[in-house]
Amino acid sequence: MAATVATYYYNGAGGSGAVATNVRFKLADDNTQDANNPCVKPSAGTNLSYWKVIALYATVAPDNAISNVKLYTDGTLGWTGCTVYVGDETPAAYSQATGSGDSGNAMIANYGGGGVITAQTSLFTYTSVATKSITGSIGAATGKITNYVVTQLTIGTTAVGGAQAAETITWQYDET
């Protein structure tokens, strides 16, 4: 029987996970779909959202295994003045998002105390012909398949205020 997989979002001090149909960038370590804690457009420089931590999760086990996990986008972010970054590394350990005032803390300097994620790339660099490989696999079991994927929104001075259109991340994997 084919596996059933879902994107899980992780937050809080202990990194509890739950199915995420949408992930909202905001100034809080939660995934509540509301207008609270909105990202703030800076008058100069850039502001950051709190980082968002996701992973691929098997809710129904594959017959044998899931491996060779990748993710990608359509290559175009429709949010003027904004960039969504993804950490180049996919950490095995969860780290709670932090921030203060009008900005989250940078994932490069702060995830896991710093040094865990050493670089970031625009998430929308990754497309169906140039995917991002994600560390992780699972056998004939349910549970977390991948290491954590850490994303963060950067908001510049030309950002347009208000709710933005939804964007899609697509997972790709081999199932046996």
C-alpha positions as a Markdown table, in Angstrom:
| # | Residue | x | y | z |
|---|---|---|---|---|
| 1 | Met | 0.0 | 0.0 | 0.0 |
| 2 | Ala | 1.2 | 3.5 | -0.8 |
| 3 | Ala | 2.4 | 5.7 | 2.1 |
| 4 | Thr | 0.6 | 8.8 | 3.1 |
| 5 | Val | 2.9 | 11.7 | 3.9 |
| 6 | Ala | 2.3 | 15.2 | 5.3 |
| 7 | Thr | 4.3 | 18.3 | 6.0 |
| 8 | Tyr | 4.8 | 18.6 | 9.7 |
| 9 | Tyr | 5.4 | 22.0 | 11.4 |
| 10 | Tyr | 7.5 | 22.1 | 14.6 |
| 11 | Asn | 7.4 | 24.8 | 17.2 |
| 12 | Gly | 7.7 | 25.5 | 20.9 |
| 13 | Ala | 10.4 | 24.7 | 23.5 |
| 14 | Gly | 10.1 | 20.9 | 22.9 |
| 15 | Gly | 9.5 | 21.0 | 19.1 |
| 16 | Ser | 6.1 | 19.4 | 19.1 |
| 17 | Gly | 5.0 | 18.6 | 15.5 |
| 18 | Ala | 1.6 | 18.7 | 13.8 |
| 19 | Val | 0.3 | 18.5 | 10.3 |
| 20 | Ala | 0.7 | 21.8 | 8.5 |
| 21 | Thr | -1.6 | 22.6 | 5.6 |
| 22 | Asn | -0.1 | 26.1 | 5.5 |
| 23 | Val | 2.8 | 27.7 | 7.2 |
| 24 | Arg | 2.5 | 31.4 | 8.1 |
| 25 | Phe | 5.6 | 33.6 | 8.5 |
| 26 | Lys | 5.1 | 35.8 | 11.5 |
| 27 | Leu | 6.8 | 37.2 | 14.6 |
| 28 | Ala | 5.9 | 34.3 | 16.8 |
| 29 | Asp | 6.9 | 30.7 | 17.2 |
| 30 | Asp | 3.6 | 29.2 | 16.3 |
| 31 | Asn | 1.7 | 28.3 | 13.1 |
| 32 | Thr | -1.7 | 29.7 | 14.1 |
| 33 | Gln | -3.4 | 31.0 | 10.9 |
| 34 | Asp | -4.4 | 34.4 | 12.2 |
| 35 | Ala | -3.5 | 38.1 | 11.8 |
| 36 | Asn | -1.6 | 38.2 | 15.2 |
| 37 | Asn | 2.1 | 38.9 | 15.3 |
| 38 | Pro | 2.5 | 40.1 | 11.7 |
| 39 | Cys | 5.9 | 40.7 | 10.1 |
| 40 | Val | 6.9 | 44.4 | 10.1 |
| 41 | Lys | 8.1 | 46.3 | 7.0 |
| 42 | Pro | 11.3 | 48.1 | 8.0 |
| 43 | Ser | 11.9 | 51.8 | 7.3 |
| 44 | Ala | 15.5 | 50.9 | 6.5 |
| 45 | Gly | 17.4 | 47.6 | 6.1 |
| 46 | Thr | 15.5 | 44.3 | 6.5 |
| 47 | Asn | 13.5 | 42.5 | 9.1 |
| 48 | Leu | 13.1 | 38.8 | 9.6 |
| 49 | Ser | 10.2 | 36.5 | 10.5 |
| 50 | Tyr | 10.8 | 33.9 | 13.1 |
| 51 | Trp | 12.2 | 30.9 | 11.4 |
| 52 | Lys | 9.8 | 28.1 | 10.5 |
| 53 | Val | 10.8 | 24.4 | 10.9 |
| 54 | Ile | 9.2 | 21.7 | 8.8 |
| 55 | Ala | 9.8 | 18.1 | 7.9 |
| 56 | Leu | 8.2 | 15.3 | 5.8 |
| 57 | Tyr | 6.3 | 12.8 | 8.0 |
| 58 | Ala | 4.8 | 9.4 | 7.1 |
| 59 | Thr | 1.2 | 9.1 | 8.6 |
| 60 | Val | 0.7 | 5.8 | 6.8 |
| 61 | Ala | 3.8 | 3.6 | 6.4 |
| 62 | Pro | 5.3 | 2.8 | 3.0 |
| 63 | Asp | 5.5 | -0.9 | 2.1 |
| 64 | Asn | 9.3 | -0.8 | 2.3 |
| 65 | Ala | 10.9 | 2.6 | 2.4 |
| 66 | Ile | 10.9 | 6.3 | 1.5 |
| 67 | Ser | 14.2 | 7.8 | 0.5 |
| 68 | Asn | 15.8 | 10.3 | -1.9 |
| 69 | Val | 13.7 | 13.2 | -0.5 |
| 70 | Lys | 13.8 | 16.5 | -2.3 |
| 71 | Leu | 11.8 | 19.7 | -2.3 |
| 72 | Tyr | 11.2 | 22.5 | -4.8 |
| 73 | Thr | 9.0 | 25.5 | -5.7 |
| 74 | Asp | 7.7 | 26.9 | -8.9 |
| 75 | Gly | 10.7 | 29.3 | -8.9 |
| 76 | Thr | 8.8 | 32.5 | -8.5 |
| 77 | Leu | 8.0 | 34.2 | -5.2 |
| 78 | Gly | 5.1 | 36.7 | -5.8 |
| 79 | Trp | 5.8 | 38.8 | -2.6 |
| 80 | Thr | 7.4 | 42.1 | -3.6 |
| 81 | Gly | 10.3 | 43.1 | -1.4 |
| 82 | Cys | 10.5 | 39.7 | 0.3 |
| 83 | Thr | 12.8 | 36.7 | 0.1 |
| 84 | Val | 12.1 | 33.3 | 1.6 |
| 85 | Tyr | 15.4 | 31.6 | 2.6 |
| 86 | Val | 16.0 | 27.9 | 3.4 |
| 87 | Gly | 19.0 | 26.8 | 5.4 |
| 88 | Asp | 21.6 | 25.0 | 3.3 |
| 89 | Glu | 21.9 | 22.4 | 6.0 |
| 90 | Thr | 19.0 | 20.2 | 7.3 |
| 91 | Pro | 19.7 | 19.8 | 11.0 |
| 92 | Ala | 18.9 | 16.6 | 12.8 |
| 93 | Ala | 18.1 | 18.5 | 16.0 |
| 94 | Tyr | 15.2 | 21.0 | 16.5 |
| 95 | Ser | 15.8 | 24.5 | 17.7 |
| 96 | Gln | 13.1 | 26.9 | 18.8 |
| 97 | Ala | 12.7 | 30.1 | 16.9 |
| 98 | Thr | 13.5 | 33.4 | 18.7 |
| 99 | Gly | 13.3 | 37.1 | 18.1 |
| 100 | Ser | 12.6 | 40.5 | 19.7 |
| 101 | Gly | 10.8 | 43.6 | 18.7 |
| 102 | Asp | 10.0 | 43.9 | 15.0 |
| 103 | Ser | 12.3 | 41.0 | 13.8 |
| 104 | Gly | 13.1 | 37.4 | 14.3 |
| 105 | Asn | 16.6 | 36.3 | 15.0 |
| 106 | Ala | 18.6 | 35.1 | 12.0 |
| 107 | Met | 18.6 | 31.3 | 11.5 |
| 108 | Ile | 22.3 | 31.3 | 10.5 |
| 109 | Ala | 23.5 | 33.0 | 13.7 |
| 110 | Asn | 21.0 | 31.5 | 16.1 |
| 111 | Tyr | 19.6 | 28.1 | 15.1 |
| 112 | Gly | 20.9 | 25.6 | 17.7 |
| 113 | Gly | 23.0 | 28.3 | 19.3 |
| 114 | Gly | 24.7 | 29.2 | 16.0 |
| 115 | Gly | 26.9 | 27.3 | 13.5 |
| 116 | Val | 24.3 | 24.6 | 12.8 |
| 117 | Ile | 23.1 | 26.3 | 9.7 |
| 118 | Thr | 26.1 | 28.0 | 8.0 |
| 119 | Ala | 24.4 | 29.4 | 4.9 |
| 120 | Gln | 21.1 | 30.0 | 3.3 |
| 121 | Thr | 19.7 | 30.1 | -0.2 |
| 122 | Ser | 16.5 | 31.6 | -1.6 |
| 123 | Leu | 13.9 | 28.8 | -1.4 |
| 124 | Phe | 12.7 | 29.8 | -4.9 |
| 125 | Thr | 16.0 | 28.9 | -6.4 |
| 126 | Tyr | 14.9 | 25.3 | -6.1 |
| 127 | Thr | 12.6 | 24.1 | -9.0 |
| 128 | Ser | 11.5 | 20.8 | -10.4 |
| 129 | Val | 14.7 | 20.7 | -12.5 |
| 130 | Ala | 17.0 | 21.9 | -9.7 |
| 131 | Thr | 15.7 | 20.4 | -6.5 |
| 132 | Lys | 17.0 | 20.7 | -2.9 |
| 133 | Ser | 18.1 | 17.4 | -1.5 |
| 134 | Ile | 16.8 | 16.8 | 2.1 |
| 135 | Thr | 18.6 | 14.4 | 4.5 |
| 136 | Gly | 16.4 | 11.5 | 5.7 |
| 137 | Ser | 14.6 | 8.3 | 5.0 |
| 138 | Ile | 12.2 | 5.9 | 6.7 |
| 139 | Gly | 11.6 | 2.1 | 6.5 |
| 140 | Ala | 8.2 | 0.4 | 6.7 |
| 141 | Ala | 7.0 | 2.7 | 9.6 |
| 142 | Thr | 5.3 | 5.9 | 10.4 |
| 143 | Gly | 7.1 | 8.9 | 11.7 |
| 144 | Lys | 9.4 | 11.7 | 10.7 |
| 145 | Ile | 11.1 | 11.0 | 7.4 |
| 146 | Thr | 13.5 | 13.9 | 7.0 |
| 147 | Asn | 15.8 | 16.1 | 9.1 |
| 148 | Tyr | 14.4 | 19.5 | 9.7 |
| 149 | Val | 14.0 | 22.1 | 6.9 |
| 150 | Val | 14.4 | 25.6 | 8.3 |
| 151 | Thr | 12.9 | 28.5 | 6.4 |
| 152 | Gln | 12.8 | 32.3 | 7.1 |
| 153 | Leu | 11.2 | 35.3 | 5.5 |
| 154 | Thr | 13.3 | 38.5 | 4.9 |
| 155 | Ile | 11.2 | 41.6 | 4.6 |
| 156 | Gly | 12.7 | 44.6 | 2.8 |
| 157 | Thr | 11.7 | 48.3 | 2.6 |
| 158 | Thr | 9.9 | 47.7 | -0.7 |
| 159 | Ala | 7.6 | 45.0 | 0.7 |
| 160 | Val | 3.9 | 45.4 | 0.2 |
| 161 | Gly | 1.9 | 45.3 | 3.4 |
| 162 | Gly | -1.0 | 42.9 | 4.1 |
| 163 | Ala | -1.6 | 39.2 | 3.6 |
| 164 | Gln | 0.3 | 37.7 | 0.6 |
| 165 | Ala | -0.8 | 35.1 | -1.9 |
| 166 | Ala | -0.1 | 31.5 | -0.9 |
| 167 | Glu | 3.0 | 29.8 | -2.3 |
| 168 | Thr | 3.7 | 26.1 | -2.6 |
| 169 | Ile | 6.5 | 23.8 | -1.6 |
| 170 | Thr | 6.5 | 20.4 | -3.3 |
| 171 | Trp | 8.1 | 17.3 | -1.8 |
| 172 | Gln | 9.5 | 14.6 | -4.1 |
| 173 | Tyr | 10.7 | 11.2 | -2.9 |
| 174 | Asp | 11.2 | 7.6 | -3.9 |
| 175 | Glu | 8.9 | 5.0 | -2.4 |
| 176 | Thr | 9.5 | 1.2 | -2.5 |
